[in-house]
């Protein structure tokens, strides 16, 4: 990485890995953490954070003694995309309450950590805002590129 990212370097790397997975680059497994560090010019913690984010979404799995592999034989739609789709599916408009973390965990069958990462990405891109004592609300509607 040659310049700082407003999204967080690990998110930029996880998105690059996701694109590579979709393109079929990692059918035999991902490169080692050391190779990924060299490729992206970052430290091990940043790479691990990117890999853990994809693991939490169910895109990757870590196999002891083998390394990181694409989970379950293919790429699933990323959790954050499914979370963004809720805005359309439930016809939410600006200022409407967004579902709670507990409801999102139940709906998608994922951990609270995975949901919180998705919410952080949505807040980082300006789709949601947190109102103290009221939870998260819709701040902006997704663009057509974020819609499915």
C-alpha positions, -999 to +999 in steps of 0.1 A: +000+000+000+016+032-010-009+056+006-033+055+035-068+044+029-098+062+045-116+028+046-089+010+066-061-008+049-073-043+059-107-036+043-090-026+010-069-058+011-099-080+020-118-064-010-088-071-033-087-107-021-125-110-026-121-099-062-093-124-067-115-152-053-143-142-076-119-142-105-108-177-096-072-168-087-071-188-055-087-221-064-057-240-048-056-218-017-044-183-009-007-174-009+010-175+025+006-146+049+043-137+042+035-135+004+004-114+010+025-091+033+050-086+005+023-082-022+004-055-003+034-039+015+018-042+050+025-061+082+012-094+094-015-080+116-031-061+087-031-093+066-046-113+094-073-087+100-082-088+063-083-126+063-103-127+095-128-103+080-133-127+051-135-156+074-162-139+095-182-135+063-178-171+054-157-165+023-125-180+037-116-208+061-084-215+079-072-251+079-045-260+104-014-270+087-028-261+052-035-223+054-063-202+041-088-216+015-119-204-001-148-217+021-174-242+010-164-246-026-171-211-038-178-175-031-209-165-013-224-130-015-204-109+010-222-102+043-219-065+038-237-067+005-265-087+020-267-061+048-269-032+024-297-051+005-318-048+036-323-011+029-340-020-004-357-052+008-374-034+037-380-002+017-361+018+043-357+056+037-335+083+051-338+085+089-354+050+092-341+027+119-318+000+107-322-035+123-303-042+155-271-062+157-291-091+174-316-092+146-289-091+119-270-120+136-302-140+137-312-131+101-278-141+086-267-167+110-233-150+117-214-138+147-219-104+163-183-096+153-191-102+116-222-080+119-202-053+135-176-054+108-204-050+082-220-022+101-186-004+104-182-007+066-217+007+061-210+036+085-176+042+068-193+046+034-219+069+048-249+046+045-257+044+082-252+067+112-254+059+149-278+080+170-270+077+207-298+059+225-317+051+193-294+028+174-284+030+137-304+049+111-302+051+073-281+081+064-279+076+026-294+052+001-272+027-017-261+035-052-270+012-080-235-004-078-242-014-042-277-028-050-284-062-064 
